Amino acid sequence: MADDLVDGEPGAVARLRAVDEELRGRREDRRRAAALRELIARYVEDYGDG
């Protein structure tokens, strides 16, 4: 997914945001989910505007 984002593939940001939304609702392993959400936020910030 990261390669798709860097390559500017249409829909990559939407897929990443969908994963972020899924992680928000995760009850188990919150620390790992939080770390992944931070990474996702950086990717969206860096590549989200295409």
N, C-alpha and C positions, 0 to 999 in steps of 0.2 A: 504494500500500500504506500509506503514512503516513496518508492521509486515513481509510482504513478503521480503522487503529489508533486514531486520535484520536476517531473516531466510535463506537468501541466495538464494531465489527463482530465477531461471533463468528468465531473462526478466524484473525484477523489476527495475533495474537501467535504462534500456531503456524506460520503461513507465514513470519513474520519469523525465528523460530528455525530453520526449515528452511533459509532462505537463509544464516544464520549458520553452520550446520553445513556447508553446501556450501563456504563461503568458507574454513573451517578446513582443508579438504583441498586447497585450490588451491595449486599449486606456482609458477605464474607470477604475476608482479606482486604479490608479497606485501605491499608497502607499501600499495597501493591496497586490497587485501583487508583488511588490518589497520585501515585508516581506516574502511572500511565496517562492520567488525565493532564498532568503538567506537561508531559512530552507532547501530547496531542495539542494542547494550547499553544505551545511554541511553534509547532508545524503550521497550525492554522494562522498564527500571527505572521509567520515568515512567508507562507505560500498561499494563504487564503484569498488574496486579492488578484491572484492569477498572474 
